[in-house]
Amino acid sequence: MAGDAVTLRVPGPHGEREVRISSPGRVLYPELGITKLDLANYLVEVGEAFVRANGDRPLSLQRFPDGIDGEQFFSKNPPRGTPDYVRSVMVVYPSARSHPQLVIDEPAAAVWAAQMNTVVFHPWPSRAEDSDNPDQLRIDLDPQPGTDFTDAIPAAIELRSVLSEAGLEAYIKTSGNRGLHVFAPIEPKREFLDVRHAVIAAARELERRMPDRVTTAWWKEERGEKVFVDFNQANRDRTMAGAYSPRALAHAPVSTPVTWDELPEVDPRDFTVRSVPERLRGTGDPWQDFGERPGTIDALLEWWQRDLDNGLGELPFPPDYPKMPGEPPRVQPSRAKKP
């Protein structure tokens, strides 16, 4: 049985808050027996680092009322009964529709989200007060079938060099699954389409340097056994699991920041809801200083223009997006009409 409600005392910038956890014994991860209360306690333990990475951003909650093996849904707007310490901000979606989206400012808000059966937290790459202009450049390295996490490591290390040549300082975290996420803090002076083009420019440069190991091919049939640089994660309303967010997989992994020095030896399965709090206590947060030295995407946009001048144009957008200027046909190559 889920059991009676319990109350957690959650420290934060405004002192302690009491957060009620109903059905604390509800099992969210059946294989390990991790309960709703276990997840809430995890967020208490990592609260400071979690908020530093994900706070003050529009946020989507991926919720699992019956555990990770049951039905799931995304919450973006504040649900009924949202406490007064959880705010929202109006954002504009690709459809041009505006809608309020949740914002987390303190650990108690993350614990409240766990009370709402949230497992995965998806923050925007922009701040709540300026949601149209990202302050993070994000690149998702996604190993394709026939490759694995170890194939993403050299791609990430080379991508770090690419970004450094463009004047950006790169940070790295596990995705919590098979891939890696490379982030760089940027000045929030450009809108999403510009940042997308900067990501494509970096991805193409990485592909040129590692043509046998990296691909920017949007269509799966063209990727081969390579690491895909998912440029479409840079679009408006496209998000990745945040740093220190759990993932909805059987072994309860966590998307975990790591240092570049430790990356070659990293096994992402070591980072879980049960192990990450102790890691934070022992080694600290590798993203402690994230954002202190933001760069610009000016150099990457020069690379983008160079590639345009050399005949490399826009790449496909996600299928739910409106048709975008310069976009190639959204037709799988094997189904396209032959001339």
C-alpha positions in Angstrom: 0.0 0.0 0.0 1.1 3.5 -0.6 0.7 4.5 3.0 -0.3 7.7 4.8 1.1 11.1 3.9 4.3 12.4 5.3 5.7 15.9 5.6 9.2 16.7 4.5 11.1 19.8 5.8 12.9 21.2 2.8 15.7 23.8 3.3 16.0 26.6 0.8 16.8 30.3 0.3 13.7 31.4 2.3 14.2 29.0 5.2 12.6 25.6 5.6 9.3 24.8 3.9 7.0 21.9 4.7 6.1 19.8 1.7 3.4 17.1 2.0 4.0 13.9 0.2 0.9 11.8 -0.2 1.1 8.0 -0.9 4.8 8.1 0.0 5.1 4.3 -0.5 4.0 4.4 -4.1 6.6 2.5 -6.1 7.9 4.5 -9.0 10.8 2.3 -10.0 9.6 -1.3 -9.6 12.9 -3.1 -10.3 14.6 -1.3 -7.5 11.7 -0.5 -5.3 12.3 3.2 -5.3 9.3 5.0 -4.0 7.8 8.4 -4.3 9.2 9.3 -0.9 12.6 8.1 -2.0 12.5 10.4 -5.1 11.4 13.3 -2.9 14.2 12.7 -0.5 16.7 12.6 -3.5 15.5 16.0 -4.5 16.0 17.3 -1.0 19.6 16.0 -1.0 20.6 17.4 -4.4 18.3 20.5 -4.1 20.9 23.3 -4.2 22.7 21.9 -7.3 19.4 21.0 -8.9 18.0 24.5 -8.6 21.3 26.0 -9.7 21.1 24.0 -13.0 17.3 24.2 -13.6 15.9 27.1 -11.7 14.6 30.3 -13.1 13.7 28.6 -16.4 10.4 27.6 -18.0 10.0 23.9 -17.1 8.1 20.9 -18.3 7.3 18.1 -15.8 7.2 14.5 -17.1 4.8 12.8 -14.7 4.2 9.1 -14.0 1.2 8.6 -11.7 1.6 4.8 -11.7 5.3 4.5 -11.9 7.7 4.5 -14.8 6.1 1.5 -16.4 2.7 3.1 -16.4 1.1 5.9 -18.4 2.9 9.3 -18.5 2.2 12.8 -19.5 3.8 16.2 -19.6 2.7 19.2 -17.5 3.7 22.7 -18.6 1.2 25.0 -17.1 0.6 25.2 -13.3 -1.9 22.5 -12.2 -4.6 23.1 -9.7 -3.3 23.4 -6.2 0.1 24.7 -7.1 1.7 26.3 -4.0 2.4 30.0 -3.9 6.2 29.4 -3.9 6.0 27.8 -7.4 5.6 30.5 -10.0 4.9 30.5 -13.8 5.9 32.6 -16.7 4.3 33.2 -20.1 6.2 31.7 -23.0 5.6 31.6 -26.8 5.5 28.2 -28.5 6.5 27.5 -32.2 2.8 27.8 -33.1 2.9 31.4 -31.9 0.5 30.5 -29.1 1.4 31.8 -25.6 0.9 29.8 -22.4 2.1 29.9 -18.8 4.8 27.5 -17.9 6.1 26.4 -14.5 9.3 27.8 -13.0 11.2 26.3 -10.1 13.1 28.7 -7.8 13.9 26.6 -4.7 14.3 22.9 -3.7 10.8 22.8 -2.2 9.3 23.4 -5.6 11.2 20.4 -7.0 10.0 18.3 -4.1 6.4 19.5 -4.7 6.9 18.3 -8.3 7.8 14.9 -7.0 4.6 14.9 -4.9 2.9 15.4 -8.3 4.6 12.2 -9.5 7.2 14.0 -11.6 10.2 11.9 -12.5 11.9 13.9 -15.3 12.4 17.6 -15.3 12.8 19.4 -18.7 14.1 23.0 -18.4 14.2 25.5 -21.3 17.7 26.9 -22.3 16.5 30.4 -21.5 15.7 32.3 -18.3 12.1 33.0 -17.2 12.5 36.8 -17.6 13.8 36.5 -21.2 12.5 33.2 -22.5 12.9 34.2 -26.2 16.7 34.4 -25.9 18.6 31.3 -24.7 21.5 31.7 -22.4 22.6 28.1 -23.0 23.8 26.5 -26.2 23.0 22.8 -25.9 24.1 19.9 -28.1 22.8 16.4 -27.8 25.2 13.6 -28.8 22.9 10.6 -29.5 24.6 7.2 -30.2 22.7 5.4 -33.0 22.1 1.6 -33.2 25.5 -0.1 -33.5 27.1 2.5 -31.3 27.0 3.2 -27.5 28.0 5.6 -24.8 31.7 5.0 -25.4 31.4 6.2 -28.9 29.9 9.5 -27.7 32.9 10.3 -25.5 35.5 11.1 -28.3 32.8 13.0 -30.1 32.2 15.1 -27.0 35.9 15.7 -26.5 36.3 16.9 -30.1 33.2 19.0 -29.8 34.7 20.7 -26.8 37.6 21.8 -29.0 35.2 23.0 -31.7 33.4 25.2 -29.2 36.6 26.4 -27.7 37.8 27.6 -31.1 34.5 29.5 -31.4 35.1 31.2 -28.1 32.8 29.1 -25.9 33.5 27.1 -22.7 31.9 23.7 -22.8 30.4 21.7 -19.9 29.4 18.0 -20.1 26.8 15.8 -18.5 25.5 12.3 -19.1 22.0 12.2 -20.6 20.9 9.6 -18.2 20.5 7.2 -21.0 23.0 6.3 -23.8 24.3 9.8 -24.8 26.0 12.9 -23.7 24.8 16.5 -23.4 27.3 19.3 -24.1 26.3 22.8 -22.9 27.9 26.2 -23.2 26.8 29.3 -21.4 26.1 32.2 -23.8 25.0 35.8 -23.6 21.2 35.9 -24.1 21.3 38.2 -27.0 20.1 35.9 -29.8 16.8 34.2 -30.4 16.2 30.5 -30.9 16.6 30.3 -34.6 20.1 31.9 -34.4 21.1 29.5 -31.6 19.8 26.6 -33.8 22.0 27.8 -36.6 25.0 28.1 -34.3 24.4 24.5 -33.1 24.2 23.3 -36.8 27.5 25.1 -37.6 29.2 23.4 -34.7 27.7 20.1 -35.6 28.9 20.3 -39.2 32.4 21.2 -38.1 32.4 18.2 -35.8 31.1 16.0 -38.6 33.9 17.3 -40.9 36.5 16.3 -38.3 35.0 12.9 -37.5 33.2 11.9 -40.7 33.3 8.2 -39.9 32.0 8.6 -36.3 29.6 11.5 -36.3 26.6 12.5 -38.4 24.2 15.4 -38.8 21.8 13.4 -40.9 18.2 14.0 -39.7 16.7 10.9 -41.4 17.6 7.7 -39.5 18.0 5.7 -42.6 21.0 8.0 -43.5 22.8 8.0 -40.1 24.5 4.6 -40.1 26.4 3.4 -37.0 27.5 6.9 -35.9 26.8 9.4 -33.1 24.0 11.7 -34.2 24.3 15.4 -33.4 20.7 16.3 -32.7 20.5 19.9 -33.8 16.8 20.0 -33.4 17.1 20.0 -29.6 18.1 23.6 -30.0 14.6 24.7 -31.2 12.1 26.6 -29.2 10.1 24.4 -26.8 12.6 21.5 -27.3 14.1 20.4 -24.0 16.5 17.9 -22.6 16.4 16.3 -19.2 18.0 18.8 -16.8 21.2 18.3 -14.8 20.5 16.1 -11.8 17.1 15.1 -13.2 16.2 11.4 -12.8 15.3 9.5 -15.9 12.4 7.1 -16.4 14.5 3.9 -16.8 14.5 0.8 -14.7 17.9 1.4 -13.0 16.9 5.0 -11.9 19.7 6.8 -13.7 20.3 10.5 -13.3 21.5 13.0 -15.9 24.8 13.9 -14.2 27.4 16.6 -14.7 30.9 15.3 -14.9 34.3 16.9 -15.3 36.2 16.6 -18.6 39.0 14.9 -16.8 36.8 12.1 -15.6 34.8 11.7 -18.8 37.0 9.1 -20.5 36.3 6.7 -17.6 32.7 7.5 -17.0 30.0 4.7 -16.8 26.6 6.5 -16.9 25.0 3.5 -15.0 27.0 4.5 -11.9 24.9 7.7 -11.6 21.5 6.9 -10.1 19.0 8.3 -7.6 20.7 6.3 -4.9 24.3 7.2 -5.7 24.3 10.8 -6.9 23.7 12.5 -3.5 26.8 10.9 -2.1 28.8 11.8 -5.3 27.8 15.5 -4.8 28.8 15.4 -1.1 32.1 13.8 -2.0 33.3 15.6 -5.2 31.1 18.6 -5.4 29.2 19.9 -8.4 31.2 20.1 -11.7 28.8 22.7 -12.9 29.2 24.9 -9.8 30.5 27.8 -11.9 28.4 27.3 -15.0 27.3 30.6 -16.4 30.0 32.7 -14.8 31.8 33.2 -18.1 29.2 33.3 -20.9 30.4 33.6 -24.5 28.7 34.7 -27.7 27.7 32.7 -30.8 29.1 35.3 -33.2 31.9 33.0 -34.4 29.5 30.1 -34.9 27.1 32.3 -36.9 30.0 33.3 -39.1 30.7 29.5 -39.7 27.0 29.1 -40.5 27.2 31.9 -43.1 30.4 30.3 -44.5 28.6 27.0 -44.9 25.6 28.8 -46.5 27.9 30.4 -49.0 29.4 27.0 -49.8 26.0 25.5 -50.6 25.0 24.0 -47.2 21.5 25.2 -46.4 18.9 24.8 -43.7 18.2 21.4 -42.2 14.8 19.9 -41.4 12.8 21.0 -38.5 10.7 18.7 -36.2 7.5 17.4 -37.9 5.2 19.4 -35.6 6.8 22.7 -36.5 5.3 25.1 -39.1 7.1 25.2 -42.4 10.3 27.3 -41.9 12.1 29.5 -44.4 14.7 27.7 -46.5 13.8 24.3 -45.0 14.3 21.3 -47.3 11.3 19.0 -48.0 10.2 17.0 -44.9 10.2 13.7 -46.9 12.2 10.6 -46.0 14.8 10.3 -48.7 13.8 6.7 -49.6 10.2 8.0 -50.2 11.1 11.2 -52.1 10.1 11.4 -55.7 13.1 10.5 -57.9 13.9 13.0 -60.7 
